[in-house]
Amino acid sequence: MLTPESYVTGMLVYVAAALLATGLAYRFWFKALPTMVARVLVALLLAWLITPAQPSAGSETLAPALVVAVFNWVFGEGWAAARQAVVLLGLASGVAVLLALATALRPKRAQRQAEPIESR
């Protein structure tokens, strides 16, 4: 059985790995895509990897919702057991897409003019 400290450490390592993997996916795969498409894909990837869910009704711990949905559906009681995690994934995906689209509404940064270097 995990201690609370090891559980928190494990979850922090998982989130850090998900952030690193998403950053690398953006840098090497998504950067060639149009900006908004890349932002939406990164947001969806993060939502799918980081959204937590309870593995079972009486569980006191959390696990990634994508893992919970797949394992409960395939190895558990089928759709009835996976429904909660799938609903959470759907909600997280919707929020992620809205946040990614909202970044298009941000004002663009002003381009800094290069100041001439004074000769000495």
C-alpha positions, -999 to +999 in steps of 0.1 A: +000+000+000+013+034-009+020+060+018+005+094+013+039+108+006+048+082-020+013+087-036+018+125-039+054+120-052+041+095-078+014+118-090+038+148-092+062+127-113+034+116-136+022+152-141+058+163-148+063+135-173+030+145-190+040+181-192+074+172-206+059+148-232+034+174-243+061+200-246+082+177-267+053+167-289+046+204-295+082+211-303+088+182-327+054+175-342+028+202-336+050+233-343+046+227-381+009+229-378-011+262-378-009+279-344-045+274-334-045+237-344-013+231-324-027+249-294-059+228-295-040+196-299-017+204-270-046+214-248-064+182-256-033+161-250-028+177-216-065+173-207-064+136-216-032+130-197-037+150-166-074+148-158-079+128-126-107+103-117-114+078-090-107+043-101-138+030-083-167+044-063-152+039-029-116+048-038-097+074-018-070+079-044-070+094-079-056+081-112-055+095-147-090+095-161-078+080-195-063+050-177-093+046-155-117+047-185-097+022-205-091-002-176-126-001-162-141-006-197-118-034-208-111-052-176-138-040-153-176-039-155-177-024-190-192+009-199-210+014-166-177+014-147-160+036-173-188+062-177-176+085-149-141+088-163-153+093-198-176+121-187-147+138-169-125+134-200-153+150-221-156+179-198-119+184-195-116+182-233-143+209-237-126+232-212-092+226-228-105+235-263-122+266-250-090+277-232-070+271-264-094+291-285-095+319-259-057+323-263-065+337-298-083+366-281-052+377-262-037+409-275-005+402-294+028+412-278+043+444-292+074+438-312+103+455-295+123+478-317+160+472-317+176+502-302+207+514-320+239+508-301+258+539-294+293+540-307+320+547-282 
